[in-house]
């Protein structure tokens, strides 16, 4: 399997890097992260005008993509966003909203939502995890009960990324109690302005906003069921599989940024009359970081390539998430230490990467839970 980017994919990646270097330097990242909404509508509009939101959407629905998304190209774009630590709803809107609708949505849902996503007119968030923080089927307790011609949703979700700015939520619910926990799981597209919906931002170590969302009898029409009623578990697994791969792409970008920032720093920081980069212990540390970057690139793009070929990659998605998440935390810690006392200050860019590494490493499943899944698939 050839894991090198094509010429066109590399051009897209370079264009994203060039744009973000200009439009979203670290001072802008800090401003957005510290703002009330954690979002820049001006930056979002510029990204939309460049067609970024339409890259994974087919032309049939107003996007710039082919009949099926180029997952390697999307991974390359998200790698660059991770490199720049861009606070944006791109991930939650495209990966958690657009791709599921494209995959299992009805034709009317596709015609309604996909052009709006491609043009940057709407943003999405995924509401899946609940207060006890588990991705097991038995942990889904939010209820959706038949109400007239639709459903009424009641329950509480936590850590919904960008829920505070989402125009629509994809909410994971339980619509029955019969059979195994994986049965009777149903996904709904919920209007973010629905009566009975309460959204509260939760402070975290990361730069992106995480939200607690409470559904107090939120009424949803039956045409907003995403996929089949009671068949949502397989849809959710596909969403999480892609989320792990593309979050891993963001973390790969973060690892590469840490390497570049720290390599430049050790070449100019002088201690005991010589640059600290000339010390063997520093060189060995940077070599470890480089190997983490190289190995992370392999697993991320292997998983993305498998998706392009339609090859099942649940295990590879878990491998990518576990490896890159652990590596990003390890790399960020090493790079903070190589910066010395400066590395723990808010003014130092490397501290931003450490914060984000700790946050992204736990999203969509911890390393321990992903290792357990890998083991179950190997031995089961």
ZAKOLDREN-387901 format. One record per residue (C-alpha): residue number from 1; y, z, x. Coordinates in Angstrom, 3 decimals, decimal comma, always signed. Example, Ala and Ser with C-alpha at 12.3 -4.5 7.8 and 13.67 -1.06 7.14 Angstrom:
2
<atom n="1" Y="-4,500" Z="+7,800" X="+12,300"/>
<atom n="2" Y="-1,060" Z="+7,140" X="+13,670"/>
end
This chain:
380
<atom n="1" Y="+0,000" Z="+0,000" X="+0,000"/>
<atom n="2" Y="+3,336" Z="-1,112" X="+1,502"/>
<atom n="3" Y="+5,789" Z="+1,798" X="+1,207"/>
<atom n="4" Y="+8,749" Z="+0,006" X="+2,791"/>
<atom n="5" Y="+11,658" Z="-0,857" X="+0,524"/>
<atom n="6" Y="+12,224" Z="-4,502" X="-0,274"/>
<atom n="7" Y="+15,479" Z="-6,148" X="+0,760"/>
<atom n="8" Y="+16,867" Z="-5,823" X="-2,774"/>
<atom n="9" Y="+15,805" Z="-2,175" X="-3,054"/>
<atom n="10" Y="+17,416" Z="-1,399" X="+0,297"/>
<atom n="11" Y="+20,634" Z="-3,099" X="-0,827"/>
<atom n="12" Y="+20,730" Z="-0,919" X="-3,948"/>
<atom n="13" Y="+20,103" Z="+2,193" X="-1,863"/>
<atom n="14" Y="+22,869" Z="+1,291" X="+0,595"/>
<atom n="15" Y="+25,307" Z="+0,543" X="-2,221"/>
<atom n="16" Y="+24,629" Z="+3,948" X="-3,811"/>
<atom n="17" Y="+25,190" Z="+5,697" X="-0,447"/>
<atom n="18" Y="+28,458" Z="+3,820" X="+0,132"/>
<atom n="19" Y="+29,784" Z="+4,610" X="-3,341"/>
<atom n="20" Y="+28,905" Z="+8,312" X="-3,204"/>
<atom n="21" Y="+30,337" Z="+8,751" X="+0,298"/>
<atom n="22" Y="+33,634" Z="+7,466" X="-1,067"/>
<atom n="23" Y="+33,714" Z="+8,872" X="-4,596"/>
<atom n="24" Y="+31,783" Z="+12,134" X="-4,260"/>
<atom n="25" Y="+32,328" Z="+13,810" X="-0,865"/>
<atom n="26" Y="+31,429" Z="+17,486" X="-0,558"/>
<atom n="27" Y="+34,845" Z="+18,724" X="-1,670"/>
<atom n="28" Y="+34,342" Z="+16,817" X="-4,931"/>
<atom n="29" Y="+30,797" Z="+18,190" X="-5,233"/>
<atom n="30" Y="+32,201" Z="+21,706" X="-4,956"/>
<atom n="31" Y="+34,914" Z="+20,995" X="-7,527"/>
<atom n="32" Y="+32,436" Z="+19,613" X="-10,057"/>
<atom n="33" Y="+29,938" Z="+22,436" X="-9,516"/>
<atom n="34" Y="+32,683" Z="+25,049" X="-9,990"/>
<atom n="35" Y="+34,205" Z="+23,399" X="-13,071"/>
<atom n="36" Y="+33,722" Z="+24,686" X="-16,600"/>
<atom n="37" Y="+31,323" Z="+21,911" X="-17,606"/>
<atom n="38" Y="+29,688" Z="+21,247" X="-14,240"/>
<atom n="39" Y="+30,267" Z="+17,552" X="-14,924"/>
<atom n="40" Y="+32,801" Z="+14,883" X="-13,998"/>
<atom n="41" Y="+33,314" Z="+12,342" X="-16,772"/>
<atom n="42" Y="+35,387" Z="+10,195" X="-14,411"/>
<atom n="43" Y="+32,513" Z="+9,956" X="-11,911"/>
<atom n="44" Y="+30,059" Z="+9,325" X="-14,748"/>
<atom n="45" Y="+32,154" Z="+6,436" X="-16,052"/>
<atom n="46" Y="+32,364" Z="+4,855" X="-12,588"/>
<atom n="47" Y="+28,583" Z="+5,097" X="-12,209"/>
<atom n="48" Y="+28,146" Z="+3,506" X="-15,633"/>
<atom n="49" Y="+30,537" Z="+0,668" X="-14,806"/>
<atom n="50" Y="+28,426" Z="-0,124" X="-11,734"/>
<atom n="51" Y="+25,399" Z="-0,437" X="-14,021"/>
<atom n="52" Y="+23,477" Z="+2,520" X="-12,596"/>
<atom n="53" Y="+22,400" Z="+3,849" X="-15,999"/>
<atom n="54" Y="+21,003" Z="+0,451" X="-16,894"/>
<atom n="55" Y="+18,899" Z="-0,098" X="-13,763"/>
<atom n="56" Y="+15,741" Z="+1,282" X="-15,427"/>
<atom n="57" Y="+16,517" Z="-0,170" X="-18,886"/>
<atom n="58" Y="+15,237" Z="-3,685" X="-19,743"/>
<atom n="59" Y="+17,768" Z="-6,431" X="-20,413"/>
<atom n="60" Y="+16,381" Z="-6,605" X="-23,954"/>
<atom n="61" Y="+18,022" Z="-3,225" X="-24,603"/>
<atom n="62" Y="+21,270" Z="-3,823" X="-22,748"/>
<atom n="63" Y="+20,157" Z="-2,761" X="-19,272"/>
<atom n="64" Y="+19,807" Z="-4,550" X="-15,952"/>
<atom n="65" Y="+16,086" Z="-3,967" X="-15,404"/>
<atom n="66" Y="+13,028" Z="-6,091" X="-16,030"/>
<atom n="67" Y="+10,401" Z="-5,663" X="-18,710"/>
<atom n="68" Y="+9,235" Z="-2,492" X="-16,957"/>
<atom n="69" Y="+11,261" Z="-0,171" X="-14,702"/>
<atom n="70" Y="+11,180" Z="-0,470" X="-10,913"/>
<atom n="71" Y="+10,245" Z="+3,128" X="-10,122"/>
<atom n="72" Y="+10,620" Z="+2,613" X="-6,361"/>
<atom n="73" Y="+14,198" Z="+1,420" X="-6,849"/>
<atom n="74" Y="+14,907" Z="+4,401" X="-9,109"/>
<atom n="75" Y="+13,437" Z="+6,743" X="-6,485"/>
<atom n="76" Y="+15,701" Z="+5,172" X="-3,851"/>
<atom n="77" Y="+18,766" Z="+5,748" X="-6,035"/>
<atom n="78" Y="+17,834" Z="+9,379" X="-6,679"/>
<atom n="79" Y="+17,111" Z="+9,892" X="-2,987"/>
<atom n="80" Y="+20,727" Z="+8,969" X="-2,290"/>
<atom n="81" Y="+21,978" Z="+11,256" X="-5,054"/>
<atom n="82" Y="+19,981" Z="+14,077" X="-3,486"/>
<atom n="83" Y="+21,420" Z="+13,164" X="-0,094"/>
<atom n="84" Y="+24,915" Z="+13,598" X="-1,522"/>
<atom n="85" Y="+24,033" Z="+16,574" X="-3,806"/>
<atom n="86" Y="+25,749" Z="+14,762" X="-6,674"/>
<atom n="87" Y="+26,160" Z="+17,009" X="-9,747"/>
<atom n="88" Y="+25,372" Z="+14,483" X="-12,465"/>
<atom n="89" Y="+23,473" Z="+13,991" X="-15,708"/>
<atom n="90" Y="+21,842" Z="+10,836" X="-14,289"/>
<atom n="91" Y="+18,464" Z="+12,508" X="-13,708"/>
<atom n="92" Y="+18,300" Z="+14,264" X="-17,065"/>
<atom n="93" Y="+19,528" Z="+11,206" X="-18,975"/>
<atom n="94" Y="+17,441" Z="+8,483" X="-17,326"/>
<atom n="95" Y="+14,273" Z="+10,298" X="-16,229"/>
<atom n="96" Y="+14,006" Z="+12,897" X="-18,999"/>
<atom n="97" Y="+15,576" Z="+10,868" X="-21,822"/>
<atom n="98" Y="+15,582" Z="+7,116" X="-21,267"/>
<atom n="99" Y="+12,129" Z="+6,635" X="-19,767"/>
<atom n="100" Y="+10,284" Z="+8,584" X="-22,533"/>
<atom n="101" Y="+12,104" Z="+6,635" X="-25,256"/>
<atom n="102" Y="+11,286" Z="+3,370" X="-23,478"/>
<atom n="103" Y="+7,652" Z="+4,460" X="-23,133"/>
<atom n="104" Y="+6,787" Z="+5,827" X="-26,589"/>
<atom n="105" Y="+9,870" Z="+5,438" X="-28,779"/>
<atom n="106" Y="+9,841" Z="+3,367" X="-31,948"/>
<atom n="107" Y="+11,631" Z="+0,042" X="-31,895"/>
<atom n="108" Y="+14,487" Z="+1,523" X="-33,934"/>
<atom n="109" Y="+14,791" Z="+4,419" X="-31,466"/>
<atom n="110" Y="+14,886" Z="+2,006" X="-28,537"/>
<atom n="111" Y="+17,532" Z="-0,153" X="-30,184"/>
<atom n="112" Y="+19,642" Z="+2,887" X="-31,010"/>
<atom n="113" Y="+19,429" Z="+4,913" X="-27,804"/>
<atom n="114" Y="+18,616" Z="+2,618" X="-24,872"/>
<atom n="115" Y="+21,776" Z="+0,451" X="-25,027"/>
<atom n="116" Y="+23,860" Z="+3,629" X="-25,338"/>
<atom n="117" Y="+22,122" Z="+5,082" X="-22,272"/>
<atom n="118" Y="+22,550" Z="+1,854" X="-20,294"/>
<atom n="119" Y="+26,283" Z="+1,809" X="-21,038"/>
<atom n="120" Y="+26,732" Z="+5,500" X="-20,200"/>
<atom n="121" Y="+27,779" Z="+6,372" X="-23,748"/>
<atom n="122" Y="+25,253" Z="+9,192" X="-24,195"/>
<atom n="123" Y="+23,638" Z="+11,885" X="-22,062"/>
<atom n="124" Y="+20,247" Z="+13,523" X="-22,563"/>
<atom n="125" Y="+18,580" Z="+16,823" X="-21,650"/>
<atom n="126" Y="+15,006" Z="+18,055" X="-21,946"/>
<atom n="127" Y="+14,328" Z="+21,364" X="-23,732"/>
<atom n="128" Y="+10,783" Z="+22,372" X="-22,831"/>
<atom n="129" Y="+10,411" Z="+25,728" X="-21,028"/>
<atom n="130" Y="+10,717" Z="+28,956" X="-23,017"/>
<atom n="131" Y="+11,677" Z="+32,544" X="-22,096"/>
<atom n="132" Y="+8,313" Z="+33,290" X="-20,430"/>
<atom n="133" Y="+8,749" Z="+30,228" X="-18,166"/>
<atom n="134" Y="+5,429" Z="+28,422" X="-18,276"/>
<atom n="135" Y="+4,531" Z="+24,754" X="-18,669"/>
<atom n="136" Y="+1,132" Z="+25,524" X="-20,224"/>
<atom n="137" Y="+0,543" Z="+24,240" X="-23,748"/>
<atom n="138" Y="-0,058" Z="+27,779" X="-25,003"/>
<atom n="139" Y="+3,490" Z="+28,716" X="-23,960"/>
<atom n="140" Y="+5,115" Z="+26,379" X="-26,511"/>
<atom n="141" Y="+6,206" Z="+28,634" X="-29,359"/>
<atom n="142" Y="+9,273" Z="+26,839" X="-30,725"/>
<atom n="143" Y="+8,304" Z="+25,817" X="-34,263"/>
<atom n="144" Y="+9,012" Z="+22,652" X="-36,211"/>
<atom n="145" Y="+8,173" Z="+22,991" X="-39,903"/>
<atom n="146" Y="+8,376" Z="+20,349" X="-42,601"/>
<atom n="147" Y="+11,672" Z="+20,611" X="-44,450"/>
<atom n="148" Y="+12,333" Z="+18,068" X="-47,208"/>
<atom n="149" Y="+12,253" Z="+14,593" X="-45,637"/>
<atom n="150" Y="+12,387" Z="+15,995" X="-42,115"/>
<atom n="151" Y="+11,709" Z="+19,095" X="-40,042"/>
<atom n="152" Y="+13,389" Z="+22,410" X="-39,304"/>
<atom n="153" Y="+13,201" Z="+23,660" X="-35,704"/>
<atom n="154" Y="+13,364" Z="+27,352" X="-34,777"/>
<atom n="155" Y="+12,976" Z="+28,819" X="-31,309"/>
<atom n="156" Y="+14,558" Z="+29,337" X="-27,917"/>
<atom n="157" Y="+14,455" Z="+27,237" X="-24,744"/>
<atom n="158" Y="+15,590" Z="+28,092" X="-21,244"/>
<atom n="159" Y="+16,619" Z="+26,154" X="-18,161"/>
<atom n="160" Y="+17,468" Z="+22,904" X="-19,914"/>
<atom n="161" Y="+19,279" Z="+20,980" X="-17,205"/>
<atom n="162" Y="+22,674" Z="+19,637" X="-18,346"/>
<atom n="163" Y="+22,151" Z="+20,887" X="-21,876"/>
<atom n="164" Y="+25,825" Z="+21,873" X="-21,993"/>
<atom n="165" Y="+26,963" Z="+18,227" X="-21,928"/>
<atom n="166" Y="+23,998" Z="+16,522" X="-23,603"/>
<atom n="167" Y="+24,653" Z="+14,360" X="-26,637"/>
<atom n="168" Y="+20,931" Z="+14,522" X="-27,434"/>
<atom n="169" Y="+18,076" Z="+16,857" X="-26,563"/>
<atom n="170" Y="+14,398" Z="+16,047" X="-26,357"/>
<atom n="171" Y="+12,865" Z="+19,225" X="-27,744"/>
<atom n="172" Y="+9,197" Z="+20,165" X="-27,343"/>
<atom n="173" Y="+7,841" Z="+22,021" X="-30,396"/>
<atom n="174" Y="+4,675" Z="+23,181" X="-32,085"/>
<atom n="175" Y="+3,957" Z="+21,702" X="-35,523"/>
<atom n="176" Y="+0,675" Z="+23,482" X="-36,286"/>
<atom n="177" Y="-1,847" Z="+26,112" X="-35,187"/>
<atom n="178" Y="-5,171" Z="+24,338" X="-35,573"/>
<atom n="179" Y="-7,339" Z="+23,405" X="-32,586"/>
<atom n="180" Y="-6,586" Z="+23,725" X="-28,865"/>
<atom n="181" Y="-3,067" Z="+24,612" X="-27,621"/>
<atom n="182" Y="-2,558" Z="+20,995" X="-26,533"/>
<atom n="183" Y="-2,883" Z="+19,851" X="-30,135"/>
<atom n="184" Y="-0,025" Z="+19,960" X="-32,652"/>
<atom n="185" Y="+2,666" Z="+19,590" X="-29,973"/>
<atom n="186" Y="+5,463" Z="+17,317" X="-31,169"/>
<atom n="187" Y="+8,618" Z="+16,045" X="-29,450"/>
<atom n="188" Y="+11,889" Z="+15,483" X="-31,299"/>
<atom n="189" Y="+15,155" Z="+13,777" X="-30,429"/>
<atom n="190" Y="+17,781" Z="+16,306" X="-31,541"/>
<atom n="191" Y="+21,498" Z="+15,626" X="-31,934"/>
<atom n="192" Y="+23,343" Z="+17,959" X="-29,565"/>
<atom n="193" Y="+25,923" Z="+18,722" X="-32,271"/>
<atom n="194" Y="+23,424" Z="+19,734" X="-34,950"/>
<atom n="195" Y="+24,271" Z="+22,812" X="-37,071"/>
<atom n="196" Y="+22,248" Z="+25,822" X="-35,975"/>
<atom n="197" Y="+22,156" Z="+24,739" X="-32,327"/>
<atom n="198" Y="+23,489" Z="+27,252" X="-29,777"/>
<atom n="199" Y="+23,832" Z="+26,311" X="-26,094"/>
<atom n="200" Y="+24,760" Z="+28,746" X="-23,317"/>
<atom n="201" Y="+25,020" Z="+27,975" X="-19,598"/>
<atom n="202" Y="+22,927" Z="+30,192" X="-17,298"/>
<atom n="203" Y="+24,332" Z="+30,907" X="-13,802"/>
<atom n="204" Y="+21,855" Z="+29,893" X="-11,095"/>
<atom n="205" Y="+21,835" Z="+29,437" X="-7,336"/>
<atom n="206" Y="+21,774" Z="+25,652" X="-7,788"/>
<atom n="207" Y="+24,708" Z="+23,277" X="-8,240"/>
<atom n="208" Y="+23,582" Z="+21,778" X="-11,547"/>
<atom n="209" Y="+23,988" Z="+23,574" X="-14,881"/>
<atom n="210" Y="+20,942" Z="+25,155" X="-16,516"/>
<atom n="211" Y="+21,175" Z="+26,197" X="-20,143"/>
<atom n="212" Y="+19,605" Z="+28,476" X="-22,715"/>
<atom n="213" Y="+19,286" Z="+26,683" X="-26,046"/>
<atom n="214" Y="+18,585" Z="+28,406" X="-29,329"/>
<atom n="215" Y="+17,423" Z="+26,454" X="-32,369"/>
<atom n="216" Y="+18,222" Z="+28,379" X="-35,547"/>
<atom n="217" Y="+16,768" Z="+26,278" X="-38,341"/>
<atom n="218" Y="+18,001" Z="+22,988" X="-36,856"/>
<atom n="219" Y="+17,172" Z="+20,163" X="-39,276"/>
<atom n="220" Y="+15,889" Z="+16,916" X="-37,754"/>
<atom n="221" Y="+14,984" Z="+13,724" X="-39,685"/>
<atom n="222" Y="+11,378" Z="+12,551" X="-39,431"/>
<atom n="223" Y="+12,449" Z="+9,303" X="-37,758"/>
<atom n="224" Y="+13,496" Z="+11,396" X="-34,740"/>
<atom n="225" Y="+9,898" Z="+12,273" X="-33,841"/>
<atom n="226" Y="+9,316" Z="+10,894" X="-30,323"/>
<atom n="227" Y="+5,794" Z="+9,505" X="-30,195"/>
<atom n="228" Y="+3,259" Z="+10,722" X="-32,744"/>
<atom n="229" Y="+3,442" Z="+13,985" X="-34,669"/>
<atom n="230" Y="+0,939" Z="+16,329" X="-33,046"/>
<atom n="231" Y="+0,457" Z="+13,951" X="-30,110"/>
<atom n="232" Y="+3,335" Z="+15,149" X="-27,986"/>
<atom n="233" Y="+1,338" Z="+16,870" X="-25,252"/>
<atom n="234" Y="+0,380" Z="+13,613" X="-23,507"/>
<atom n="235" Y="+3,978" Z="+12,389" X="-23,830"/>
<atom n="236" Y="+5,240" Z="+15,595" X="-22,229"/>
<atom n="237" Y="+2,742" Z="+15,269" X="-19,362"/>
<atom n="238" Y="+4,063" Z="+11,773" X="-18,632"/>
<atom n="239" Y="+7,656" Z="+13,070" X="-18,687"/>
<atom n="240" Y="+6,802" Z="+15,901" X="-16,288"/>
<atom n="241" Y="+4,839" Z="+13,588" X="-13,994"/>
<atom n="242" Y="+7,857" Z="+11,329" X="-13,561"/>
<atom n="243" Y="+10,220" Z="+14,310" X="-13,337"/>
<atom n="244" Y="+8,231" Z="+15,717" X="-10,398"/>
<atom n="245" Y="+8,260" Z="+12,415" X="-8,534"/>
<atom n="246" Y="+11,968" Z="+11,749" X="-9,003"/>
<atom n="247" Y="+12,972" Z="+15,351" X="-8,297"/>
<atom n="248" Y="+10,943" Z="+14,971" X="-5,111"/>
<atom n="249" Y="+13,009" Z="+11,864" X="-4,303"/>
<atom n="250" Y="+16,177" Z="+13,944" X="-4,662"/>
<atom n="251" Y="+14,717" Z="+16,623" X="-2,389"/>
<atom n="252" Y="+13,779" Z="+13,965" X="+0,174"/>
<atom n="253" Y="+17,434" Z="+12,943" X="+0,242"/>
<atom n="254" Y="+18,414" Z="+16,589" X="+0,733"/>
<atom n="255" Y="+16,010" Z="+16,928" X="+3,671"/>
<atom n="256" Y="+17,444" Z="+13,818" X="+5,327"/>
<atom n="257" Y="+21,002" Z="+15,089" X="+4,833"/>
<atom n="258" Y="+20,103" Z="+18,443" X="+6,403"/>
<atom n="259" Y="+18,666" Z="+16,630" X="+9,418"/>
<atom n="260" Y="+21,736" Z="+14,425" X="+9,843"/>
<atom n="261" Y="+24,270" Z="+17,245" X="+9,415"/>
<atom n="262" Y="+22,454" Z="+19,592" X="+11,779"/>
<atom n="263" Y="+21,685" Z="+16,966" X="+14,408"/>
<atom n="264" Y="+25,396" Z="+16,136" X="+14,586"/>
<atom n="265" Y="+26,317" Z="+19,847" X="+14,779"/>
<atom n="266" Y="+23,983" Z="+20,779" X="+17,666"/>
<atom n="267" Y="+25,338" Z="+17,888" X="+19,731"/>
<atom n="268" Y="+28,868" Z="+19,275" X="+19,684"/>
<atom n="269" Y="+28,380" Z="+23,077" X="+19,441"/>
<atom n="270" Y="+28,739" Z="+24,527" X="+22,941"/>
<atom n="271" Y="+27,116" Z="+27,816" X="+23,974"/>
<atom n="272" Y="+26,728" Z="+29,165" X="+27,522"/>
<atom n="273" Y="+28,467" Z="+26,097" X="+28,881"/>
<atom n="274" Y="+26,174" Z="+23,494" X="+27,251"/>
<atom n="275" Y="+25,565" Z="+22,003" X="+23,831"/>
<atom n="276" Y="+22,975" Z="+23,921" X="+21,865"/>
<atom n="277" Y="+21,142" Z="+20,665" X="+21,257"/>
<atom n="278" Y="+20,122" Z="+20,694" X="+24,922"/>
<atom n="279" Y="+18,028" Z="+23,849" X="+24,416"/>
<atom n="280" Y="+14,334" Z="+23,161" X="+23,965"/>
<atom n="281" Y="+13,909" Z="+25,591" X="+21,082"/>
<atom n="282" Y="+16,611" Z="+23,753" X="+19,121"/>
<atom n="283" Y="+15,018" Z="+20,391" X="+19,899"/>
<atom n="284" Y="+11,645" Z="+21,651" X="+18,677"/>
<atom n="285" Y="+13,215" Z="+22,885" X="+15,449"/>
<atom n="286" Y="+14,837" Z="+19,517" X="+14,835"/>
<atom n="287" Y="+11,534" Z="+17,791" X="+15,563"/>
<atom n="288" Y="+9,920" Z="+19,913" X="+12,846"/>
<atom n="289" Y="+12,675" Z="+18,880" X="+10,433"/>
<atom n="290" Y="+12,209" Z="+15,214" X="+11,325"/>
<atom n="291" Y="+8,462" Z="+15,448" X="+10,648"/>
<atom n="292" Y="+9,135" Z="+17,080" X="+7,279"/>
<atom n="293" Y="+11,469" Z="+14,202" X="+6,415"/>
<atom n="294" Y="+8,967" Z="+11,546" X="+7,479"/>
<atom n="295" Y="+6,009" Z="+13,087" X="+5,662"/>
<atom n="296" Y="+8,073" Z="+13,716" X="+2,530"/>
<atom n="297" Y="+9,131" Z="+10,070" X="+2,461"/>
<atom n="298" Y="+5,497" Z="+8,972" X="+2,541"/>
<atom n="299" Y="+4,360" Z="+11,088" X="-0,411"/>
<atom n="300" Y="+7,425" Z="+10,345" X="-2,547"/>
<atom n="301" Y="+7,247" Z="+6,578" X="-2,188"/>
<atom n="302" Y="+3,471" Z="+6,507" X="-2,516"/>
<atom n="303" Y="+3,808" Z="+8,246" X="-5,894"/>
<atom n="304" Y="+6,633" Z="+5,913" X="-6,991"/>
<atom n="305" Y="+4,628" Z="+2,862" X="-5,888"/>
<atom n="306" Y="+1,571" Z="+4,055" X="-7,820"/>
<atom n="307" Y="+3,727" Z="+4,259" X="-10,951"/>
<atom n="308" Y="+4,976" Z="+0,710" X="-10,315"/>
<atom n="309" Y="+1,377" Z="-0,505" X="-10,228"/>
<atom n="310" Y="+0,438" Z="+1,490" X="-13,324"/>
<atom n="311" Y="-1,953" Z="+3,694" X="-11,349"/>
<atom n="312" Y="-2,400" Z="+7,251" X="-12,737"/>
<atom n="313" Y="-0,624" Z="+9,598" X="-10,338"/>
<atom n="314" Y="-0,643" Z="+13,091" X="-11,825"/>
<atom n="315" Y="-2,234" Z="+14,492" X="-8,673"/>
<atom n="316" Y="+0,090" Z="+12,534" X="-6,385"/>
<atom n="317" Y="+3,090" Z="+13,723" X="-8,409"/>
<atom n="318" Y="+1,952" Z="+17,325" X="-7,859"/>
<atom n="319" Y="+1,449" Z="+16,611" X="-4,153"/>
<atom n="320" Y="+4,943" Z="+15,110" X="-3,845"/>
<atom n="321" Y="+6,580" Z="+17,989" X="-5,701"/>
<atom n="322" Y="+4,705" Z="+20,671" X="-3,750"/>
<atom n="323" Y="+5,208" Z="+19,101" X="-0,347"/>
<atom n="324" Y="+8,859" Z="+18,066" X="-0,644"/>
<atom n="325" Y="+9,870" Z="+21,274" X="-2,431"/>
<atom n="326" Y="+8,320" Z="+23,493" X="+0,230"/>
<atom n="327" Y="+9,637" Z="+21,252" X="+2,995"/>
<atom n="328" Y="+13,192" Z="+21,219" X="+1,608"/>
<atom n="329" Y="+13,361" Z="+25,017" X="+1,508"/>
<atom n="330" Y="+11,884" Z="+25,257" X="+5,019"/>
<atom n="331" Y="+14,215" Z="+22,575" X="+6,412"/>
<atom n="332" Y="+17,334" Z="+24,040" X="+4,790"/>
<atom n="333" Y="+16,495" Z="+27,478" X="+6,192"/>
<atom n="334" Y="+16,004" Z="+26,119" X="+9,718"/>
<atom n="335" Y="+19,259" Z="+24,166" X="+9,533"/>
<atom n="336" Y="+21,219" Z="+27,166" X="+8,267"/>
<atom n="337" Y="+19,863" Z="+29,190" X="+11,196"/>
<atom n="338" Y="+20,824" Z="+26,469" X="+13,706"/>
<atom n="339" Y="+24,387" Z="+26,648" X="+12,387"/>
<atom n="340" Y="+24,471" Z="+30,384" X="+13,103"/>
<atom n="341" Y="+26,854" Z="+32,577" X="+11,106"/>
<atom n="342" Y="+28,739" Z="+29,457" X="+9,996"/>
<atom n="343" Y="+25,671" Z="+28,296" X="+8,093"/>
<atom n="344" Y="+25,891" Z="+31,021" X="+5,458"/>
<atom n="345" Y="+29,536" Z="+30,428" X="+4,578"/>
<atom n="346" Y="+30,552" Z="+28,597" X="+1,409"/>
<atom n="347" Y="+32,717" Z="+26,239" X="+3,459"/>
<atom n="348" Y="+29,731" Z="+24,931" X="+5,415"/>
<atom n="349" Y="+27,987" Z="+21,979" X="+3,782"/>
<atom n="350" Y="+24,548" Z="+23,098" X="+4,942"/>
<atom n="351" Y="+24,771" Z="+26,176" X="+2,720"/>
<atom n="352" Y="+25,031" Z="+23,894" X="-0,324"/>
<atom n="353" Y="+21,726" Z="+22,268" X="+0,608"/>
<atom n="354" Y="+20,026" Z="+25,641" X="+0,979"/>
<atom n="355" Y="+21,171" Z="+26,627" X="-2,514"/>
<atom n="356" Y="+19,954" Z="+23,375" X="-3,993"/>
<atom n="357" Y="+16,641" Z="+23,557" X="-2,150"/>
<atom n="358" Y="+15,899" Z="+26,948" X="-3,689"/>
<atom n="359" Y="+16,769" Z="+25,622" X="-7,151"/>
<atom n="360" Y="+14,981" Z="+22,261" X="-7,070"/>
<atom n="361" Y="+11,842" Z="+23,733" X="-5,511"/>
<atom n="362" Y="+11,134" Z="+25,695" X="-8,708"/>
<atom n="363" Y="+12,026" Z="+22,985" X="-11,247"/>
<atom n="364" Y="+9,184" Z="+21,523" X="-13,347"/>
<atom n="365" Y="+6,656" Z="+23,899" X="-11,809"/>
<atom n="366" Y="+6,412" Z="+26,113" X="-8,738"/>
<atom n="367" Y="+4,497" Z="+25,120" X="-5,613"/>
<atom n="368" Y="+1,796" Z="+27,636" X="-6,531"/>
<atom n="369" Y="+1,268" Z="+26,159" X="-10,003"/>
<atom n="370" Y="+1,187" Z="+22,607" X="-8,651"/>
<atom n="371" Y="-1,342" Z="+23,565" X="-5,963"/>
<atom n="372" Y="-3,499" Z="+25,088" X="-8,695"/>
<atom n="373" Y="-3,367" Z="+21,813" X="-10,648"/>
<atom n="374" Y="-4,333" Z="+19,819" X="-7,579"/>
<atom n="375" Y="-7,271" Z="+22,135" X="-6,980"/>
<atom n="376" Y="-8,423" Z="+21,903" X="-10,613"/>
<atom n="377" Y="-8,381" Z="+18,105" X="-10,513"/>
<atom n="378" Y="-10,275" Z="+18,000" X="-7,222"/>
<atom n="379" Y="-12,949" Z="+20,494" X="-8,202"/>
<atom n="380" Y="-13,051" Z="+19,951" X="-11,976"/>
end
